[in-house]
Amino acid sequence: MRVDAHHHVWELGRRPQDWLDGPETAPLRRDFTTADLTPRARAAGVDRTVLVQVLPDPAETREFLALAAAEPMIAGVVGWVDLTAPGVADTLADLRHGPGGGHLVGARHLVQGEADPAWLARPDVRRGLRAVGAAGLCYDLLVLPHQLPAAVETARALPDQRFVLDHLAKPPIARGGLDPWAALLRELAAEPNVFCKLSGLVTEARRDAWSVAELRPYADTALDAFGPGRTMFGSDWPVCLLAASYEEVVGAAEELTAGLDPQERAQVFGGTAARAYGLSEPAPQSPREEPP
């Protein structure tokens, strides 16, 4: 099972995306649906995907779960819940028992936008994270390099909670240089309950002139720190389109992992995501009867 462990969808008429108002994101200011993604993913050999929240909006999560129930390609949804709300456990239970609730595999918050670099260490946030763990769900860490120390502290404080680091914490690829990002990444990888996504790198590089060689030191650092068994591929489509096509992102990931043996590559392109998120194999499709 080949998995794209990180993509998004949105329809502007259904749910406005204020984060797209700037000039840099103008190419993304249109609808992106699974109908757009499916042929590209299939052409790249992708069998299943993980749909990840975009907005801090519980209604979006409910819509994504219903979409997953109707779209065989979507194996799981990483949704949003307010970790600081006293009733977060009840919210998670409601989502699990609603339409498509069986597809809820994780939760995420846009921690990168929080002014407090230690937001993850807040007592109310930790209480919410414990509720996520009690529900059997992963928690996706969307953080920037300066927020990694709090991520490390949180992973240590909650050893039974599975964490997935999105986009390798967005290293400063365009500026070059590895540290302090690399040292902090290795510190986080030392916690066995943390996985990482080989995703979002092309948009952190020089978007109009990126190369696989430019990405390689960052991918190699992650693969060395986490190992293929805790690293998973994600396209970050359609955000990746600011720098590269879906096909180019998949091709870059394949080139970056070319030095791994077949079993290790299988982990990065499917096995790790399936294990971290508890993804199931797609149900066999019934043969379609031809009309007489």
ROSEDREN-127813 format. One line per field, with one value per residue: residue number from 1; residue in three letters; x, y, z of N, C-alpha, C in turn. Coordinates in Angstrom, 1 decimal, m for minus. Layout:
pos = (NUM_...)
code = (ALA_...)
nx = (X_...)
ny = (Y_...)
nz = (Z_...)
cax = (X_...)
cay = (Y_...)
caz = (Z_...)
cx = (X_...)
cy = (Y_...)
cz = (Z_...)
This chain:
pos = (1_2_3_4_5_6_7_8_9_10_11_12_13_14_15_16_17_18_19_20_21_22_23_24_25_26_27_28_29_30_31_32_33_34_35_36_37_38_39_40_41_42_43_44_45_46_47_48_49_50_51_52_53_54_55_56_57_58_59_60_61_62_63_64_65_66_67_68_69_70_71_72_73_74_75_76_77_78_79_80_81_82_83_84_85_86_87_88_89_90_91_92_93_94_95_96_97_98_99_100_101_102_103_104_105_106_107_108_109_110_111_112_113_114_115_116_117_118_119_120_121_122_123_124_125_126_127_128_129_130_131_132_133_134_135_136_137_138_139_140_141_142_143_144_145_146_147_148_149_150_151_152_153_154_155_156_157_158_159_160_161_162_163_164_165_166_167_168_169_170_171_172_173_174_175_176_177_178_179_180_181_182_183_184_185_186_187_188_189_190_191_192_193_194_195_196_197_198_199_200_201_202_203_204_205_206_207_208_209_210_211_212_213_214_215_216_217_218_219_220_221_222_223_224_225_226_227_228_229_230_231_232_233_234_235_236_237_238_239_240_241_242_243_244_245_246_247_248_249_250_251_252_253_254_255_256_257_258_259_260_261_262_263_264_265_266_267_268_269_270_271_272_273_274_275_276_277_278_279_280_281_282_283_284_285_286_287_288_289_290_291_292)
code = (MET_ARG_VAL_ASP_ALA_HIS_HIS_HIS_VAL_TRP_GLU_LEU_GLY_ARG_ARG_PRO_GLN_ASP_TRP_LEU_ASP_GLY_PRO_GLU_THR_ALA_PRO_LEU_ARG_ARG_ASP_PHE_THR_THR_ALA_ASP_LEU_THR_PRO_ARG_ALA_ARG_ALA_ALA_GLY_VAL_ASP_ARG_THR_VAL_LEU_VAL_GLN_VAL_LEU_PRO_ASP_PRO_ALA_GLU_THR_ARG_GLU_PHE_LEU_ALA_LEU_ALA_ALA_ALA_GLU_PRO_MET_ILE_ALA_GLY_VAL_VAL_GLY_TRP_VAL_ASP_LEU_THR_ALA_PRO_GLY_VAL_ALA_ASP_THR_LEU_ALA_ASP_LEU_ARG_HIS_GLY_PRO_GLY_GLY_GLY_HIS_LEU_VAL_GLY_ALA_ARG_HIS_LEU_VAL_GLN_GLY_GLU_ALA_ASP_PRO_ALA_TRP_LEU_ALA_ARG_PRO_ASP_VAL_ARG_ARG_GLY_LEU_ARG_ALA_VAL_GLY_ALA_ALA_GLY_LEU_CYS_TYR_ASP_LEU_LEU_VAL_LEU_PRO_HIS_GLN_LEU_PRO_ALA_ALA_VAL_GLU_THR_ALA_ARG_ALA_LEU_PRO_ASP_GLN_ARG_PHE_VAL_LEU_ASP_HIS_LEU_ALA_LYS_PRO_PRO_ILE_ALA_ARG_GLY_GLY_LEU_ASP_PRO_TRP_ALA_ALA_LEU_LEU_ARG_GLU_LEU_ALA_ALA_GLU_PRO_ASN_VAL_PHE_CYS_LYS_LEU_SER_GLY_LEU_VAL_THR_GLU_ALA_ARG_ARG_ASP_ALA_TRP_SER_VAL_ALA_GLU_LEU_ARG_PRO_TYR_ALA_ASP_THR_ALA_LEU_ASP_ALA_PHE_GLY_PRO_GLY_ARG_THR_MET_PHE_GLY_SER_ASP_TRP_PRO_VAL_CYS_LEU_LEU_ALA_ALA_SER_TYR_GLU_GLU_VAL_VAL_GLY_ALA_ALA_GLU_GLU_LEU_THR_ALA_GLY_LEU_ASP_PRO_GLN_GLU_ARG_ALA_GLN_VAL_PHE_GLY_GLY_THR_ALA_ALA_ARG_ALA_TYR_GLY_LEU_SER_GLU_PRO_ALA_PRO_GLN_SER_PRO_ARG_GLU_GLU_PRO_PRO)
nx = (0.9_0.8_1.3_0.2_0.9_0.0_m2.1_m4.3_m7.6_m9.9_m12.8_m13.6_m16.1_m17.6_m16.1_m14.4_m11.0_m9.0_m6.2_m5.2_m5.2_m3.0_m0.5_1.5_0.3_m1.5_m1.7_m3.0_m5.6_m8.2_m10.6_m9.7_m10.0_m10.8_m11.3_m9.5_m7.1_m7.0_m6.5_m3.8_m2.5_m3.0_m1.6_0.9_1.2_0.0_m1.9_m3.5_m4.5_m3.8_m5.8_m5.5_m6.3_m7.1_m8.1_m8.7_m11.3_m14.1_m16.2_m15.1_m13.6_m15.6_m16.8_m14.6_m14.4_m16.8_m16.3_m14.2_m15.5_m16.8_m15.0_m12.9_m10.1_m9.1_m7.7_m7.5_m8.2_m6.7_m7.8_m9.2_m9.3_m10.2_m7.7_m7.5_m10.0_m12.3_m14.0_m12.8_m12.4_m15.0_m15.7_m14.1_m15.1_m17.7_m17.0_m15.9_m18.1_m19.7_m20.7_m18.5_m16.7_m15.0_m12.8_m11.2_m8.0_m6.2_m5.2_m4.7_m3.2_m2.6_0.1_2.3_1.5_1.2_2.0_3.4_6.3_6.3_3.9_2.9_3.5_1.8_m0.5_m3.3_m3.2_m1.7_m3.4_m5.4_m4.0_m3.6_m6.2_m6.4_m4.6_m5.8_m8.0_m6.9_m5.6_m3.2_m1.1_m0.5_2.4_2.7_5.0_7.5_11.1_12.0_10.1_10.6_12.0_9.9_8.3_9.9_10.0_7.3_6.9_8.4_7.2_4.8_4.9_3.3_1.8_1.4_3.2_3.4_5.7_5.2_6.3_9.0_9.4_9.7_12.4_15.1_15.6_15.9_17.6_19.8_22.1_22.2_22.1_20.6_18.5_18.9_20.1_18.1_16.1_17.2_17.2_14.4_13.8_15.0_13.1_11.1_8.4_7.8_7.2_8.0_7.3_8.3_7.9_6.6_9.0_9.8_8.5_9.8_12.2_14.1_11.6_11.3_13.5_14.4_16.1_16.7_19.2_19.5_17.6_18.5_20.4_18.7_16.6_18.3_19.3_16.9_16.2_18.4_18.1_15.5_15.1_14.0_11.8_10.3_9.7_7.7_6.3_4.8_2.8_2.0_0.2_m2.4_m0.6_2.1_2.1_2.9_5.6_6.2_4.9_2.6_3.6_6.3_7.0_6.6_8.5_10.9_11.0_11.3_13.8_15.3_15.2_16.5_18.8_18.0_17.2_14.8_12.9_13.1_12.4_9.8_8.7_8.9_7.2_4.7_4.5_5.2_3.4_1.0_1.4_1.8_m0.6_m2.5_m3.7_m5.9_m5.9_m7.2_m10.6_m11.6_m12.7_m15.8_m16.4_m17.3_m20.3_m20.9_m23.2_m25.8)
ny = (m1.2_2.0_5.2_8.5_10.7_13.2_15.6_18.2_19.6_22.0_24.1_27.1_28.4_27.0_27.1_29.8_30.7_32.5_32.7_32.6_35.1_36.7_37.9_35.9_33.5_33.4_31.6_29.4_30.2_29.0_26.3_23.1_19.8_16.3_15.2_16.5_15.7_12.8_11.6_12.3_11.3_8.5_8.1_8.4_6.1_6.0_4.6_5.1_7.9_10.5_12.9_16.1_18.6_22.0_24.4_25.9_24.6_23.0_22.2_21.9_19.6_17.7_17.7_16.7_14.1_13.0_13.2_11.4_9.0_8.7_8.6_6.3_6.5_8.0_7.3_8.1_10.8_13.7_15.7_18.7_19.8_21.8_21.9_23.1_23.3_22.4_20.2_18.5_15.8_14.8_16.0_14.7_12.1_12.6_13.2_10.7_9.1_10.2_10.7_9.0_8.8_6.7_7.1_9.0_9.6_11.2_14.3_17.9_21.1_24.5_25.1_26.5_29.1_30.2_32.6_32.1_30.4_28.1_27.0_24.4_23.3_24.2_23.8_23.4_22.7_20.3_18.7_18.4_17.1_14.7_13.7_13.3_11.2_9.3_8.7_7.1_8.3_9.8_12.7_15.4_17.4_20.6_22.7_25.3_25.7_27.1_26.3_23.7_22.9_22.9_21.0_18.7_18.5_18.0_15.6_13.9_14.2_13.0_10.0_7.9_8.9_9.1_11.0_13.0_14.6_17.3_18.3_18.3_20.2_22.6_23.4_25.9_25.9_27.5_29.5_28.1_26.0_24.0_23.7_25.6_23.8_21.0_19.8_20.1_18.6_16.0_15.7_15.5_13.3_11.4_10.6_7.8_7.8_9.5_10.3_11.3_13.4_13.4_15.9_18.9_20.2_21.4_23.9_25.3_25.6_27.4_28.6_29.1_27.9_25.5_22.4_18.9_18.4_20.5_20.0_17.6_17.5_18.0_16.1_13.8_14.2_13.9_11.2_9.9_10.5_9.7_7.3_5.0_3.6_5.3_7.4_9.1_9.6_12.6_14.6_17.2_18.5_20.7_22.8_22.4_23.1_25.7_25.6_23.2_20.6_17.9_15.5_16.1_16.5_13.9_12.6_13.8_12.9_10.2_10.2_11.2_9.2_7.1_5.8_3.9_0.6_m1.7_m2.6_m0.6_1.7_1.0_1.3_4.2_5.0_4.1_2.0_3.2_5.3_3.8_2.3_4.3_5.8_3.8_2.8_1.2_m1.4_m0.8_m1.5_m4.3_m3.8_m4.3_m6.2_m4.5_m4.9_m5.3_m3.7_m5.5)
nz = (0.0_m1.0_0.2_0.4_2.9_3.6_2.6_1.4_1.0_m0.4_m0.7_m1.8_m1.9_m0.1_2.3_3.3_2.8_4.5_4.8_2.3_1.1_0.6_m1.8_m2.4_m2.2_m4.2_m6.5_m5.3_m4.9_m5.4_m5.9_m4.7_m5.0_m4.3_m6.7_m8.3_m7.3_m7.3_m10.0_m10.3_m8.1_m8.5_m10.8_m9.9_m8.5_m6.0_m3.4_m1.2_0.9_3.4_4.7_5.7_8.2_7.5_8.5_11.7_12.6_13.7_12.1_9.5_10.0_10.4_7.8_6.3_7.3_6.5_3.8_3.5_4.0_1.7_m0.3_m1.5_m1.7_0.4_3.3_5.9_8.3_9.5_11.9_13.4_16.7_19.6_21.7_24.1_25.2_27.8_27.2_25.3_25.1_24.8_22.4_20.6_20.9_19.8_17.2_16.4_16.5_14.6_11.1_9.0_11.0_11.7_10.2_11.4_12.3_13.6_15.1_14.8_15.4_14.4_15.4_14.6_14.2_16.7_19.1_21.5_22.1_23.7_23.7_23.4_25.9_27.7_30.5_29.9_27.2_27.3_28.7_26.8_24.8_26.1_26.1_23.4_23.0_24.7_23.1_21.2_19.1_16.8_17.1_15.1_14.8_13.9_13.7_14.0_13.6_16.0_17.8_18.4_20.8_22.8_21.6_21.9_24.7_25.2_23.9_25.5_27.9_27.5_26.9_25.9_23.9_20.4_18.2_15.2_13.2_11.2_8.0_8.6_10.5_9.1_8.0_7.4_4.4_2.1_3.0_3.7_5.6_8.5_11.3_14.1_13.7_12.8_15.1_17.0_15.7_15.8_18.6_19.1_17.6_19.1_20.9_21.1_20.5_18.4_15.0_11.6_8.9_5.5_3.9_2.5_1.8_m0.6_m0.7_1.3_0.3_m2.3_m4.1_m6.8_m7.9_m6.9_m6.0_m6.0_m4.9_m3.2_m1.3_m0.2_2.1_4.2_4.1_4.3_6.9_8.4_7.8_8.8_11.5_12.3_11.0_8.4_9.3_10.9_9.3_6.9_3.7_2.4_0.3_0.6_m1.1_m2.0_m1.5_m2.2_m4.9_m5.1_m5.6_m7.0_m9.1_m8.4_m9.4_m9.5_m6.9_m5.8_m7.4_m6.5_m3.8_m4.3_m5.4_m3.3_m1.5_m2.8_m2.1_m0.1_0.9_m0.8_1.2_3.1_1.7_1.1_3.7_4.0_2.0_2.7_4.7_7.2_7.6_7.7_10.0_12.0_11.9_11.9_9.6_7.3_4.8_1.5_0.8_m1.2_m4.5_m5.9_m8.9_m11.8_m13.5_m16.9_m19.1_m20.7)
cax = (0.0_1.6_0.5_0.6_0.4_m0.3_m2.6_m5.4_m8.6_m10.8_m13.7_m13.7_m17.5_m18.1_m15.4_m13.4_m9.6_m8.4_m4.8_m4.8_m5.4_m1.7_0.0_2.3_m0.6_m2.5_m2.0_m3.9_m6.9_m9.3_m11.0_m8.9_m10.9_m10.2_m11.3_m8.2_m5.9_m7.1_m5.7_m2.4_m2.1_m3.1_m0.5_2.1_1.1_m0.5_m3.2_m4.3_m4.0_m4.3_m6.4_m5.1_m7.0_m6.5_m8.6_m9.1_m12.8_m14.6_m17.1_m14.3_m13.2_m16.8_m16.9_m13.5_m14.7_m17.8_m15.7_m13.4_m16.4_m17.3_m13.8_m12.1_m8.7_m8.8_m7.6_m7.6_m8.3_m6.2_m8.7_m8.9_m10.2_m9.6_m7.1_m7.7_m11.4_m12.5_m14.8_m12.2_m12.7_m16.4_m15.7_m13.5_m16.1_m18.7_m16.5_m15.7_m19.4_m20.5_m20.5_m17.1_m15.9_m13.9_m11.6_m10.4_m6.8_m5.3_m5.6_m3.6_m3.4_m1.6_1.0_3.3_1.0_1.1_3.1_4.1_7.0_6.1_2.4_2.6_3.8_0.7_m1.3_m4.5_m2.9_m1.3_m4.7_m6.1_m3.2_m3.8_m7.4_m6.2_m4.0_m6.8_m8.9_m6.2_m5.3_m2.0_m1.1_0.5_3.1_3.0_5.8_8.7_12.3_12.1_9.2_11.0_12.2_8.6_7.8_10.7_9.6_6.0_7.0_9.0_6.2_3.6_5.5_2.3_1.1_2.1_3.3_4.0_6.2_4.9_7.2_10.3_9.4_10.0_13.8_15.4_16.3_16.2_18.7_20.9_22.6_21.4_21.9_20.3_17.4_19.3_20.4_16.8_15.4_17.7_16.7_13.1_13.9_15.4_11.9_10.6_6.9_7.7_7.4_8.2_6.9_9.2_6.9_6.6_10.3_9.9_8.1_10.8_13.4_13.9_10.5_11.5_14.8_14.8_16.6_16.8_20.5_19.2_16.7_19.1_20.9_17.6_16.0_19.2_19.3_15.7_16.2_19.4_17.6_14.3_15.1_12.9_10.6_9.6_9.6_6.7_6.2_3.6_3.0_1.5_m0.7_m1.9_0.4_3.3_2.1_3.6_6.9_6.4_3.8_2.5_4.6_7.7_7.2_6.8_9.8_12.0_11.0_11.9_15.2_15.9_15.3_17.0_19.8_17.5_16.9_13.4_12.1_13.1_11.6_8.4_8.3_8.7_6.1_3.5_4.4_5.3_2.1_0.0_1.6_1.6_m2.0_m3.4_m4.5_m6.2_m5.8_m8.4_m11.5_m11.6_m13.8_m16.6_m16.3_m18.5_m21.0_m21.1_m24.6_m26.0)
cay = (0.0_3.3_6.2_10.0_10.9_14.6_16.5_19.0_20.0_23.1_24.7_28.5_28.8_26.3_27.5_30.7_30.5_33.8_32.6_32.7_36.4_37.4_37.7_34.7_32.3_33.6_30.4_28.5_30.8_28.3_25.1_21.9_18.7_15.0_14.9_17.1_14.9_11.4_11.1_12.6_10.3_7.2_8.1_8.2_4.8_6.1_3.8_5.7_9.2_11.1_14.2_16.9_19.8_23.3_25.5_25.5_24.7_21.6_21.9_21.4_18.2_16.8_17.6_15.8_12.7_12.6_13.0_10.2_7.9_8.6_8.6_5.1_6.7_8.6_6.2_8.7_12.2_14.4_16.8_19.8_20.0_22.8_21.2_23.8_23.2_21.3_19.1_18.0_14.3_14.6_16.4_13.6_11.0_12.9_13.0_9.3_8.5_10.8_10.2_8.9_8.9_5.7_7.6_9.9_9.0_12.1_15.7_18.9_22.5_25.3_25.6_27.4_30.4_30.6_33.5_31.5_29.2_27.0_26.7_22.9_23.0_24.8_22.7_23.0_22.0_19.0_18.0_18.1_16.0_13.4_13.2_12.7_9.9_8.3_8.3_6.3_9.1_10.5_14.1_16.0_18.6_21.6_23.6_25.9_25.3_27.6_25.7_22.3_22.5_22.6_19.7_17.7_18.4_17.4_14.2_13.2_14.2_12.1_8.9_7.0_9.6_9.1_12.3_13.0_15.9_17.7_19.1_18.3_21.5_23.6_23.9_27.1_25.4_28.6_30.3_27.2_25.8_23.0_24.0_24.6_22.9_19.6_19.3_20.0_17.5_14.8_15.5_15.1_11.9_10.4_10.1_6.7_8.0_10.5_10.0_12.5_13.4_13.9_16.7_20.4_20.8_22.3_25.3_25.9_25.9_28.5_28.0_29.2_27.4_24.4_21.2_17.8_18.5_21.5_19.3_16.4_17.5_18.0_14.7_12.9_14.4_13.3_9.8_9.4_10.7_8.9_6.0_4.8_3.1_6.4_8.5_8.8_10.6_13.4_15.5_18.6_19.0_21.5_23.8_22.2_23.7_27.0_25.4_22.0_19.8_16.7_14.5_16.5_16.2_12.5_12.2_14.3_12.0_9.0_10.4_11.4_7.9_6.1_5.0_3.0_m0.7_m1.8_m2.6_0.7_2.6_0.6_2.0_5.6_5.3_3.4_1.2_4.0_5.9_2.8_2.0_5.5_6.2_2.7_2.8_m0.2_m1.6_m0.4_m2.6_m4.7_m3.2_m5.4_m6.1_m3.8_m5.7_m4.6_m3.8_m6.5)
caz = (0.0_m1.2_0.9_0.6_4.2_3.9_1.6_1.8_0.0_0.1_m1.7_m1.3_m1.7_1.1_3.5_2.9_3.3_4.6_4.7_0.9_0.7_0.2_m3.2_m2.6_m2.3_m5.3_m7.3_m4.6_m4.6_m6.2_m5.3_m4.9_m4.5_m4.5_m8.1_m8.9_m6.8_m7.6_m11.2_m10.1_m7.1_m9.1_m11.8_m9.1_m7.8_m4.6_m3.2_m0.1_1.4_4.6_4.5_6.9_8.4_7.0_9.3_13.1_12.5_13.8_10.9_8.5_10.3_10.1_6.4_5.9_7.7_5.5_2.5_3.6_4.0_0.3_m1.2_m1.1_m1.6_1.7_4.4_7.3_8.4_10.7_12.0_14.4_17.9_20.5_22.8_25.4_25.7_28.8_26.7_24.1_25.0_24.3_21.0_19.9_20.9_18.9_15.8_16.1_16.3_13.5_9.7_8.6_12.2_11.7_9.4_12.2_12.8_14.3_15.3_14.6_15.6_13.7_16.5_14.0_14.3_18.1_19.5_22.6_21.6_24.6_23.7_23.6_27.3_28.6_31.1_29.2_26.0_27.7_29.1_25.5_24.2_26.8_25.6_22.0_23.2_25.2_22.0_20.3_17.9_16.7_17.1_14.2_15.2_12.9_14.4_13.3_14.4_17.3_18.7_18.6_22.2_23.4_21.1_22.6_26.1_25.2_23.6_26.7_29.0_27.1_26.1_25.3_22.8_19.2_17.5_13.8_12.9_9.8_7.2_9.3_11.3_8.2_8.1_6.6_3.3_1.2_3.5_3.9_6.9_9.2_12.8_15.2_13.3_12.8_16.4_17.6_15.1_16.4_19.9_19.0_17.0_20.2_21.5_20.2_20.1_17.4_13.6_10.9_7.5_4.5_3.2_2.6_1.6_m1.8_m0.4_2.2_m0.5_m3.3_m4.8_m8.3_m8.4_m5.9_m6.6_m5.1_m4.2_m2.2_m0.3_0.3_3.4_5.2_4.0_4.9_8.4_9.0_7.6_9.7_12.9_12.6_10.3_7.5_10.0_11.5_8.3_5.9_2.6_2.2_m0.8_0.9_m2.2_m3.2_m1.2_m2.9_m6.2_m5.1_m6.0_m7.8_m9.3_m7.6_m9.9_m9.2_m5.4_m5.7_m8.0_m5.6_m2.7_m4.7_m5.6_m2.0_m0.8_m3.7_m1.4_0.8_0.2_m1.1_2.4_3.8_0.8_1.4_4.9_3.8_1.1_3.1_6.0_8.4_7.8_8.0_11.4_12.9_11.9_12.0_8.3_6.8_3.3_0.8_0.6_m2.6_m5.3_m6.7_m10.4_m12.4_m14.5_m18.2_m19.6_m21.8)
cx = (0.9_0.8_1.1_0.0_0.1_m0.8_m3.8_m6.4_m9.3_m11.6_m14.1_m15.2_m18.1_m17.4_m14.3_m12.0_m8.8_m6.9_m4.3_m4.9_m4.1_m1.3_0.8_1.5_m1.7_m2.8_m2.9_m5.3_m8.0_m9.6_m10.0_m9.7_m10.2_m10.3_m10.1_m7.1_m5.9_m6.3_m4.2_m1.8_m2.0_m1.9_0.8_2.2_0.6_m1.8_m4.1_m3.7_m4.5_m4.6_m6.2_m5.9_m6.3_m6.8_m8.8_m10.6_m13.3_m15.6_m16.3_m13.9_m14.4_m17.0_m15.8_m13.8_m15.8_m17.3_m14.9_m14.3_m16.9_m16.2_m12.9_m10.6_m8.2_m8.8_m7.8_m7.7_m7.6_m7.0_m8.3_m9.9_m9.5_m9.0_m7.3_m9.1_m11.6_m13.2_m14.1_m12.4_m14.1_m16.5_m15.1_m14.4_m17.2_m18.2_m16.3_m17.0_m20.3_m20.2_m19.0_m16.2_m14.8_m12.7_m10.8_m9.2_m5.9_m5.9_m4.4_m4.1_m2.3_m0.7_2.0_2.8_0.8_2.3_4.0_4.9_6.9_4.6_2.1_2.8_2.7_m0.1_m2.6_m4.3_m2.5_m2.5_m5.4_m5.3_m3.4_m5.2_m7.3_m5.6_m5.0_m7.8_m8.2_m5.7_m3.8_m2.2_0.0_1.0_3.4_3.7_6.9_9.9_12.4_11.1_9.5_11.4_11.0_8.1_8.6_10.2_8.2_6.0_7.5_8.0_5.0_4.1_4.6_1.6_2.0_2.1_3.9_4.4_6.0_6.0_8.6_10.5_9.9_11.4_14.1_16.2_16.7_17.4_20.0_21.3_21.6_21.1_21.4_19.1_17.8_19.5_19.0_16.0_15.9_17.3_15.3_13.0_14.3_14.3_11.2_9.1_6.7_8.0_7.6_7.7_7.9_8.2_7.2_8.0_10.5_9.5_8.9_12.1_13.2_12.8_10.6_12.7_15.3_15.3_16.7_18.1_20.3_18.4_17.5_19.6_19.8_16.9_17.0_19.3_18.1_15.8_17.3_18.9_16.5_14.3_13.9_11.6_9.8_9.5_8.6_6.6_4.8_3.8_2.8_0.8_m1.9_m0.9_1.7_3.3_2.7_5.1_7.1_5.0_3.7_3.5_6.0_8.0_7.4_8.2_11.0_12.1_11.6_13.4_16.0_16.1_15.9_18.1_19.3_17.2_15.3_12.5_12.0_12.3_10.1_7.9_8.0_7.5_4.8_3.5_4.4_4.0_1.0_0.1_1.3_0.1_m3.0_m4.3_m4.7_m6.0_m7.2_m9.3_m11.5_m12.9_m14.5_m16.5_m17.5_m19.1_m21.2_m22.6_m24.7_m26.0)
cy = (1.2_4.4_7.6_10.4_12.3_15.4_17.2_19.1_21.2_23.5_26.1_28.9_28.1_26.9_28.5_30.4_31.8_33.8_32.6_34.1_37.1_37.1_36.4_33.5_32.4_32.4_29.4_29.0_30.3_27.0_24.0_20.8_17.4_14.6_15.5_16.2_13.5_10.9_11.3_11.5_8.9_7.1_7.9_6.9_4.9_5.4_4.5_7.1_9.5_12.5_15.0_18.2_21.0_24.4_25.0_25.6_23.2_21.2_21.3_19.9_17.2_16.6_16.6_14.4_12.2_12.3_11.7_9.0_7.7_8.4_7.4_5.4_7.3_7.6_6.8_10.2_12.7_15.6_17.8_19.7_21.1_22.0_21.8_23.8_22.1_20.1_18.5_16.5_14.0_15.0_15.3_12.4_11.3_12.7_11.5_8.6_9.1_10.2_10.2_8.9_7.9_6.1_8.6_9.2_9.9_13.5_16.6_20.2_23.3_26.0_26.6_28.9_31.0_31.4_32.9_30.3_28.0_26.7_25.3_22.5_23.5_23.6_22.3_22.3_20.5_18.1_17.5_17.0_14.7_12.8_12.7_11.3_8.8_7.9_7.4_7.0_9.6_12.0_14.7_17.3_19.5_22.8_24.2_25.5_25.8_27.1_24.2_22.0_22.2_21.3_18.5_17.4_17.7_16.0_13.3_13.1_13.3_10.9_7.9_7.6_9.5_10.5_12.1_14.4_16.3_18.5_19.3_19.7_22.7_24.2_25.1_26.7_26.5_29.4_29.4_27.0_24.8_23.2_25.4_23.6_21.4_19.0_19.1_18.8_16.2_14.6_15.0_13.6_10.9_9.9_9.1_6.9_9.0_10.0_11.3_12.3_14.1_14.7_18.1_21.0_21.7_23.7_26.0_26.2_27.1_28.1_28.1_28.5_26.2_23.2_20.1_17.9_19.5_20.9_18.2_16.5_17.4_16.7_13.7_13.0_13.7_11.8_9.2_9.4_9.7_7.5_5.8_4.3_4.1_7.6_8.1_9.9_11.3_14.4_17.0_19.3_19.6_22.6_23.7_22.8_25.1_26.8_24.2_21.3_18.5_15.6_14.9_16.3_14.7_12.0_12.7_13.3_10.7_9.1_10.6_10.1_6.8_5.2_4.0_1.6_m0.8_m1.8_m1.3_1.7_2.3_1.2_3.4_5.9_4.5_2.8_2.1_4.7_5.0_2.4_3.1_5.8_5.1_2.6_1.4_m0.2_m1.3_m1.7_m3.0_m4.2_m4.4_m5.2_m5.4_m4.7_m4.8_m4.7_m4.8_m5.8)
cz = (0.0_m0.7_0.8_1.9_4.6_2.7_2.2_0.7_0.5_m1.1_m1.1_m1.1_m0.5_2.4_3.1_3.6_3.3_4.5_3.2_0.3_0.2_m1.2_m3.4_m2.8_m3.4_m6.2_m6.6_m4.4_m5.5_m5.5_m5.7_m4.2_m4.8_m6.0_m8.9_m8.5_m7.3_m8.8_m11.0_m9.2_m7.7_m10.1_m11.1_m8.3_m6.4_m4.5_m2.2_0.3_2.8_4.4_5.8_7.0_7.9_8.0_10.8_13.3_12.6_12.7_9.8_8.7_10.0_8.6_5.8_6.2_6.8_4.2_2.4_3.5_2.5_m0.7_m0.8_m1.0_m0.3_2.8_5.7_7.2_9.7_10.8_13.1_15.5_18.8_21.7_24.1_26.0_26.7_28.3_25.5_24.0_24.4_22.8_20.2_19.8_19.9_17.5_15.5_15.9_15.2_12.1_9.4_9.8_12.3_11.0_10.2_12.8_13.6_14.4_15.1_14.9_14.9_14.7_15.9_14.1_15.7_18.5_20.6_22.1_22.5_24.7_24.0_25.1_28.2_29.2_30.4_27.9_26.3_28.0_27.8_24.8_24.8_26.3_24.2_22.1_23.7_24.2_21.0_19.1_18.0_16.8_16.2_14.7_14.1_13.6_13.5_14.2_15.8_18.3_19.0_20.0_23.0_22.9_21.7_24.0_26.2_24.9_24.7_27.8_28.7_26.2_25.5_24.2_21.5_18.6_16.1_13.5_11.5_9.2_7.8_10.1_10.4_8.3_7.1_5.3_2.4_1.7_3.7_5.3_7.6_10.6_13.0_14.8_13.4_14.2_17.2_17.0_15.7_17.8_20.0_18.5_18.1_21.0_20.6_19.8_19.1_16.0_12.9_9.5_6.6_3.5_3.4_2.4_0.5_m1.6_0.6_1.5_m1.4_m4.2_m6.3_m8.8_m7.4_m6.7_m5.6_m4.3_m3.0_m1.0_0.4_1.7_4.5_5.3_4.7_6.4_9.0_8.9_8.6_11.2_13.2_12.0_9.4_8.2_10.8_10.6_7.3_4.9_2.6_1.1_m0.4_m0.2_m1.6_m2.8_m1.9_m4.3_m6.3_m5.6_m7.0_m8.0_m8.4_m8.0_m9.5_m7.7_m5.2_m6.2_m7.1_m4.4_m3.1_m4.9_m4.3_m1.2_m1.7_m3.1_m0.4_0.1_0.0_0.1_3.1_3.0_1.0_2.7_4.7_3.0_1.4_4.4_7.2_8.6_8.2_9.5_12.3_13.0_12.0_10.7_7.9_5.3_2.7_0.6_m0.9_m3.3_m6.0_m8.1_m10.9_m13.5_m15.8_m18.5_m20.7_m23.2)
